[in-house]
Structure formats: structure tokens, C-alpha cells
Amino acid sequence: MNKIITLLAILFSLNTNAQTWKIWPNGPNPVCAGGSTGVLVADSTNSSNWYSSSSNGRTIDWYTSGTGCTGTVAQHNPAGSNAYFFTAPSYATTMVINAHLSTGQCLSYTLTVDQPPVTSNSPTICSESTATLTASGASTYTWNTSATGATIAVTPTITTHYTVTGTDINGCTNKHTSTVTVNTLTASITANSATICPGATATLTASGTANSYSWNTGATTASITDSPTVTTSYNVTGTFTNGYTSTATSTITVKSIPFLQILGDTVLCTGNLGFLVVYGTMGCSCIWNWSTGASTNTITIAPTVTTTYSVIANGSNGCTSYTPLTVTVNPSPTINC
């Protein structure tokens, strides 16, 4: 009887050792990164109940170093236990897990830890501009603004962070944060204004740290010179290295000049006296400067030949006006006795 029992034990042992053992996942492969948990089972192919099956009397040492059944034992299973519990790391990787059976077999299993490589751009914009954010690396996307889709448009007034969550075909997720940097106006330009008399020129100069300038006259230099006939406004736009622009306005004010009119004797006979009177614009506080040297508004003349007289009025605003008048001198008639 004892011989029969011994023979049966030997036959059972031979049958068990002849079985092909593998490591089976008791769940999906790949698994998602970021703390996903799972179970691997070392078992023979003829077992239909992985997790609850025993190790058929074997002890199992589990290794996660990826160098085979050597190194530090990550988990030891006594006889009757064949499950290895794992937690996926927080990053995408490939885990090679080995199981060393007490029968001498070394089993190996490759577990893929999935995490989509989600990325998104971080643009720099000027204030009041719109930025386009584009995510990639996954199948679907959800932004912290509640928007969905790979691309969104935002118009922040200050530097703002946006987070996008991407999900791949395995249902695994990953996040990425974009920063939209808003360049507020930290630099500006100024331009001088000028006041001139009619006929004079003025130079306007834009100053600041802009890289380039553009005037509404078409000029692209920092300074322009002009001689307007009426008061005129000028706009200059400066562009900075970050793409921001600043605009300044200059004005050339054209002052008025006194309106002059000379009245009086415009035709005289030789030897006769005449009078010329200059009239200025109402309210003109003018200083008169005649070509004769007189400084009154009325002068007496006695030309012997046709002569042009002129007067310059110096207005109180600093502008002058020039007016000429020609007096024709005719010969006096002769009387023969």
C-alpha cells in the first residue's frame, strides 16, 4: 500500500513539474501611470482560476529589477499563494517583472505603464491680444477653462496658467500646464509738440526705447521736419522688441499773423507830398517797421521817382507780416510863358 502511495506522489509531482508556467495579468496591459494597482499571477496554462489558484506547493520570489531572477526580492509568496500586487509609477515606463519558482523556473513578464506625452505651448502676447494654445500627445483634451479640443483661444489681461488634461486610447491621462505671458506696457514713446509762425518749419522727435517708428506722414525715422500752413496733428507709433506698440500724438500749432493793408496816395506828381497809413488786424498789438525807418502807422512821403514802400508788423505772438505798396510818381506838368 505504501508503495502505491509513493508511486502516486511521484506521478503527481512529475505531472505538476511538466506543466508550463507563465505570469498572467489579472487586468489590462498596459496600465495607466499615476498609482494604478494591479495583480500578476504565476500559474500554469491549464489553470482557469488565476487569482484563487494555488502555487501547487511552490514558493515564489518576485523581482522587479529587470535583471532576471536576481537581486533584491520585491515580494515572497509562500506555498499556496501565487499573486503579485503592484502599483504603477507616476510616469510612463516598461516594467520587467520576474517570478522565481522554488522548482527553479524563472518566469518573466513585461508590463507597459502608459502615460500620454501631453504637451502644450506657452506663448507671450501683448495686453488685449489673443493667444492660441494647442495641446498634443493624446486623443482627447479638456482644459481647466472647461473648453474641450486640442486648440483653444484665450485673451488674458494678466499672465495666466492654463492646464490641459489629455486622454489617450487606453483611457490613461496626463496633464500639462501652459503659461500665457502678457506683456503689459512697460515702455512708451513721447513726441514733442511745436508752435511756429506761418512759413517756418518745426522738428518733431519721438523718444523712448522703441526699435522702430512710423509716422502718419509715412516717415519711419524718429524725427521728422514739416512746415504746415495750418495747425496739424501727427501720430507716431513705436514698435518694441516684444511686439508691443505705443502711439504718441504731436501737434504743430501755426500761429496767426497780422493782416495788413496800406492805404493812401498811390500816385503823386513830382515834388508833391503824400500820406500812407497802415491798418492791422483788429486787436493787433503790432509794432510797425516801415522801409523808411518810421515806426508809426502813418507816414509822410515825397518820392521823386516811383517807389515801393513796405511795412513789417511785429505781432505780439512773435510772428511778423510784410506788406508792400508801390507809389507811382508822374512828372509835374510844365507851363511855357
C-alpha positions, 0 to 999 in steps of 0.5 A, spaced: 500 500 500 505 504 501 508 503 495 502 505 491 502 511 495 509 513 493 508 511 486 502 516 486 506 522 489 511 521 484 506 521 478 503 527 481 509 531 482 512 529 475 505 531 472 505 538 476 513 539 474 511 538 466 506 543 466 508 550 463 508 556 467 507 563 465 505 570 469 498 572 467 495 579 468 489 579 472 487 586 468 489 590 462 496 591 459 498 596 459 496 600 465 495 607 466 501 611 470 499 615 476 498 609 482 494 604 478 494 597 482 494 591 479 495 583 480 500 578 476 499 571 477 504 565 476 500 559 474 500 554 469 496 554 462 491 549 464 489 553 470 482 557 469 482 560 476 488 565 476 487 569 482 484 563 487 489 558 484 494 555 488 502 555 487 501 547 487 506 547 493 511 552 490 514 558 493 515 564 489 520 570 489 518 576 485 523 581 482 522 587 479 529 589 477 529 587 470 535 583 471 532 576 471 531 572 477 536 576 481 537 581 486 533 584 491 526 580 492 520 585 491 515 580 494 515 572 497 509 568 496 509 562 500 506 555 498 499 556 496 499 563 494 501 565 487 499 573 486 503 579 485 500 586 487 503 592 484 502 599 483 504 603 477 509 609 477 507 616 476 510 616 469 510 612 463 515 606 463 516 598 461 516 594 467 520 587 467 517 583 472 520 576 474 517 570 478 522 565 481 519 558 482 522 554 488 522 548 482 527 553 479 523 556 473 524 563 472 518 566 469 518 573 466 513 578 464 513 585 461 508 590 463 507 597 459 505 603 464 502 608 459 502 615 460 500 620 454 506 625 452 501 631 453 504 637 451 502 644 450 505 651 448 506 657 452 506 663 448 507 671 450 502 676 447 501 683 448 495 686 453 488 685 449 491 680 444 489 673 443 493 667 444 492 660 441 494 654 445 494 647 442 495 641 446 498 634 443 500 627 445 493 624 446 486 623 443 482 627 447 483 634 451 479 638 456 482 644 459 481 647 466 477 653 462 472 647 461 473 648 453 474 641 450 479 640 443 486 640 442 486 648 440 483 653 444 483 661 444 484 665 450 485 673 451 488 674 458 489 681 461 494 678 466 499 672 465 495 666 466 496 658 467 492 654 463 492 646 464 490 641 459 488 634 461 489 629 455 486 622 454 489 617 450 486 610 447 487 606 453 483 611 457 490 613 461 491 621 462 496 626 463 496 633 464 500 639 462 500 646 464 501 652 459 503 659 461 500 665 457 505 671 458 502 678 457 506 683 456 503 689 459 506 696 457 512 697 460 515 702 455 512 708 451 514 713 446 513 721 447 513 726 441 514 733 442 509 738 440 511 745 436 508 752 435 511 756 429 509 762 425 506 761 418 512 759 413 517 756 418 518 749 419 518 745 426 522 738 428 518 733 431 522 727 435 519 721 438 523 718 444 523 712 448 526 705 447 522 703 441 526 699 435 522 702 430 517 708 428 512 710 423 509 716 422 502 718 419 506 722 414 509 715 412 516 717 415 519 711 419 525 715 422 524 718 429 524 725 427 521 728 422 521 736 419 514 739 416 512 746 415 504 746 415 500 752 413 495 750 418 495 747 425 496 739 424 496 733 428 501 727 427 501 720 430 507 716 431 507 709 433 513 705 436 514 698 435 518 694 441 522 688 441 516 684 444 511 686 439 508 691 443 506 698 440 505 705 443 502 711 439 504 718 441 500 724 438 504 731 436 501 737 434 504 743 430 500 749 432 501 755 426 500 761 429 496 767 426 499 773 423 497 780 422 493 782 416 495 788 413 493 793 408 496 800 406 492 805 404 493 812 401 496 816 395 498 811 390 500 816 385 503 823 386 506 828 381 513 830 382 515 834 388 508 833 391 507 830 398 503 824 400 500 820 406 500 812 407 497 809 413 497 802 415 491 798 418 492 791 422 488 786 424 483 788 429 486 787 436 493 787 433 498 789 438 503 790 432 509 794 432 510 797 425 517 797 421 516 801 415 522 801 409 523 808 411 525 807 418 518 810 421 515 806 426 508 809 426 502 807 422 502 813 418 507 816 414 509 822 410 512 821 403 515 825 397 518 820 392 521 823 386 521 817 382 516 811 383 517 807 389 515 801 393 514 802 400 513 796 405 511 795 412 513 789 417 508 788 423 511 785 429 505 781 432 505 780 439 505 772 438 512 773 435 510 772 428 511 778 423 507 780 416 510 784 410 506 788 406 508 792 400 505 798 396 508 801 390 507 809 389 507 811 382 510 818 381 508 822 374 512 828 372 509 835 374 506 838 368 510 844 365 507 851 363 511 855 357 510 863 358 
